[in-house]
Every structure is written in structure tokens, then in C-alpha cells.
């Protein structure tokens, strides 16, 4: 867990990152989460770029 959550964001303009807030999933469980994997695949297939933040529930 990174506290405060704002510290976990990638905000540098050169990175063109899409930040995804994930709740109720630990860092080791990310590898087993179908919803996180589906979001990652969608993000790779259809990149948004810029300073966007999406919230992902469990």
C-alpha cells in the first residue's frame, strides 16, 4: 500500500500514463485478478494517454 494514494500516481507529462486506482486488491493479488488483467489488456489495445485516472473496484 502506498500512502497517501496520490504518491502512487505517475504524473510526469513525458510518460503519458493512465493511472488506475484499484481498491480492495493487494499487490500480490493483482496477478490473479481477471478485472485488472482485462483493464490492462483494454488499455494496451486502446491507449488513452495523458493524465487520466480510472477507478477499478474489486
C-alpha positions in Angstrom: 0.0 0.0 0.0 1.2 3.4 -0.8 0.0 6.2 1.5 -1.1 8.7 0.6 -2.5 7.3 -2.6 -1.5 10.5 -4.5 2.1 9.3 -4.1 1.4 6.2 -6.2 0.4 8.3 -9.3 2.6 8.7 -12.4 2.1 12.3 -13.4 5.1 13.3 -15.4 3.9 14.6 -18.8 6.6 12.7 -20.8 5.1 9.4 -19.5 1.6 9.8 -20.8 0.4 7.3 -18.2 -3.1 6.3 -17.3 -3.4 5.9 -13.6 -5.8 3.2 -12.4 -7.0 3.2 -8.8 -7.5 -0.3 -7.6 -9.4 -0.9 -4.4 -9.5 -4.0 -2.2 -6.8 -5.9 -4.0 -3.3 -6.4 -2.6 -0.2 -6.0 -4.8 0.3 -9.8 -5.0 -3.4 -10.4 -5.9 -3.1 -8.1 -8.9 -1.6 -11.1 -10.8 -4.7 -13.2 -10.2 -7.4 -10.5 -10.8 -9.3 -11.0 -14.0 -10.7 -7.5 -13.8 -7.3 -5.9 -13.5 -6.0 -8.1 -16.4 -9.0 -7.2 -18.6 -8.4 -3.5 -17.8 -4.7 -3.8 -18.7 -5.4 -5.5 -22.0 -8.0 -2.9 -22.9 -5.6 -0.1 -22.0 -2.9 -1.7 -24.2 -5.3 -2.2 -27.1 -6.8 1.3 -26.9 -4.4 3.6 -25.1 -5.9 6.9 -23.8 -2.6 8.6 -22.8 -2.4 11.9 -21.0 -3.1 12.4 -17.3 -6.2 10.2 -16.8 -7.2 8.3 -13.7 -9.7 5.4 -13.7 -11.0 3.7 -10.6 -11.2 0.0 -10.6 -13.3 -1.8 -8.0 -12.6 -5.3 -6.7 
